[in-house]
Amino acid sequence: MGFHVDQVYLPQPCSICSMYCVEAPKKGGATFFSDTFAAYESLSGEVKEKLKDSRALNCCLQQLSAICATPAEHSAAHPVFRTHPLMGRKSVYVCMGATRKIIGLSETEGKEMIELLFAQQARREHVWTHSWAPGDLLLFDNRRITHGREGFDLQERRTIRIVMVAPELPF
């Protein structure tokens, strides 16, 4: 599963998430976390300038499409570069599987920019990996961290309980 922000398809996504491991596979199933402040800060000045006031359309993740009956009810436009409300720092705020386009750019140019931003989030120096064990509890700031899951043998169980709180409007 690619890097994503939980609830990005809602007008007010959650700001804080917790993940608690009940069961973990013997191999694989780790969660990758990307520092989107670092992803933003390492972008070229040209890209920052080009996208500084841009908004991206985010739709319900494909993996959740069964619960997303009508796209209009499960999509939201958010800034491509979000400002953290407490820290005042900018971050890359796009999601693999959810960000469909950058409003105002051609389809081709928008796709190129989205791919560049995805690649920026996935840079090794921006990523921390957590290998799960039962009883592990992680809290993270959904406003500045994207996360994704490593594949694992589907014959094994991976049960992670997630709690999301404090919805807020991105700016």
C-alpha positions in Angstrom: 0.0 0.0 0.0 1.5 3.4 -1.0 2.0 6.3 1.3 -1.2 8.0 2.3 -2.9 10.4 4.8 -5.9 8.9 6.6 -9.2 10.4 5.6 -7.7 12.8 3.0 -10.9 12.4 0.9 -12.9 14.1 3.7 -13.2 17.9 3.9 -11.7 17.7 7.5 -9.3 14.8 7.8 -8.3 13.6 11.3 -5.2 15.3 12.7 -3.9 12.5 15.0 -3.8 8.7 14.5 -3.0 5.8 16.8 -2.1 2.3 15.7 -2.2 -0.6 18.1 -0.9 -4.1 17.0 -3.0 -7.0 18.1 -1.4 -9.6 15.7 1.6 -9.3 13.4 2.8 -11.7 10.6 6.2 -13.4 11.1 7.6 -11.7 8.0 6.5 -8.4 6.4 3.6 -6.2 7.2 5.8 -3.3 8.5 4.5 0.3 8.3 6.5 2.9 6.5 6.2 6.5 7.8 7.3 9.5 5.6 8.3 12.9 7.0 6.4 15.2 4.7 8.1 18.3 6.2 11.4 16.9 4.9 9.8 16.0 1.6 8.7 19.6 1.1 11.9 21.2 2.3 14.0 19.1 -0.1 11.9 20.1 -3.2 13.4 22.5 -5.7 12.4 26.2 -5.4 10.9 25.9 -8.9 8.5 23.1 -7.9 7.6 24.9 -4.6 6.8 28.1 -6.6 4.9 26.3 -9.3 2.6 24.5 -6.8 2.5 27.1 -4.0 -1.2 27.9 -4.2 -2.3 24.7 -5.8 -5.0 22.3 -4.6 -5.3 18.6 -5.3 -8.5 16.6 -5.6 -8.4 13.6 -3.3 -10.9 10.7 -3.6 -11.6 7.8 -1.4 -8.8 5.3 -1.6 -9.3 2.5 -4.1 -8.9 -0.1 -1.3 -12.0 1.4 0.4 -14.1 1.8 -2.8 -16.7 -0.6 -1.4 -17.7 2.0 1.2 -17.3 5.0 -1.1 -20.6 4.6 -3.0 -20.7 8.1 -4.5 -17.4 9.9 -5.4 -18.9 13.4 -4.8 -19.5 12.5 -1.1 -16.1 11.1 -0.7 -13.7 13.6 -2.3 -12.2 16.8 -1.2 -9.7 19.4 -2.5 -6.8 20.2 -0.2 -3.6 22.3 -0.6 -0.8 20.4 -2.3 1.4 22.0 0.3 -0.3 22.0 3.7 0.7 24.4 6.5 0.9 22.7 10.0 -1.4 24.7 12.3 0.9 24.4 15.3 4.3 24.5 13.8 3.7 26.8 10.8 5.8 24.5 8.5 4.8 23.3 5.1 4.5 19.7 4.1 3.7 17.7 0.9 0.0 16.8 1.2 -0.7 14.3 -1.6 -1.5 10.6 -1.3 -0.9 7.5 -3.5 -4.2 6.0 -4.4 -6.2 9.1 -3.4 -4.8 12.2 -5.1 -6.4 12.2 -8.5 -5.3 15.5 -10.0 -3.9 18.9 -9.3 -6.6 21.5 -10.0 -5.6 24.0 -12.7 -2.9 21.8 -14.3 -3.3 19.8 -17.5 -3.8 16.1 -17.0 -0.3 15.4 -18.2 1.4 18.1 -16.2 -0.6 17.3 -13.1 0.3 13.6 -13.3 4.0 14.5 -13.7 3.8 16.7 -10.6 1.9 14.2 -8.5 4.4 11.4 -9.4 7.3 13.8 -8.5 5.7 14.5 -5.1 5.0 10.8 -4.5 8.7 10.0 -5.3 9.7 12.8 -2.9 7.7 11.3 0.0 9.3 7.8 -0.7 12.9 9.0 -0.6 14.8 6.7 1.8 16.1 9.6 3.9 12.5 10.7 4.6 11.2 7.3 5.6 11.2 5.4 9.0 10.0 1.8 9.1 8.3 0.1 12.0 8.2 -3.7 12.2 5.2 -4.6 14.3 5.0 -6.9 17.4 1.8 -7.5 19.4 1.3 -4.8 21.9 3.1 -2.0 20.0 1.3 1.3 20.1 2.2 4.2 17.8 0.8 7.7 17.7 1.5 10.0 14.8 0.5 13.4 13.4 -1.6 12.8 10.3 -1.1 16.4 9.2 2.6 15.8 8.6 3.2 12.1 8.3 2.2 9.8 5.5 2.2 6.1 6.0 2.0 2.9 4.0 2.2 -0.9 4.6 4.6 -3.5 3.4 3.2 -6.6 1.8 3.0 -9.8 3.8 1.8 -13.4 3.4 -2.0 -13.2 3.4 -2.2 -16.6 5.0 -0.9 -14.9 8.2 -2.8 -12.4 10.2 -2.0 -8.7 10.7 -4.5 -6.9 13.0 -3.9 -3.3 13.7 -6.5 -1.2 15.6 -6.6 2.4 14.4 -8.1 5.4 16.2 -8.4 8.7 14.4 -9.2 11.9 16.2 -9.5 15.7 15.9 -10.7 16.5 12.4 -9.6 19.8 11.0 -9.6 21.8 7.8 -6.2 21.7 6.0 -4.7 25.1 5.0 
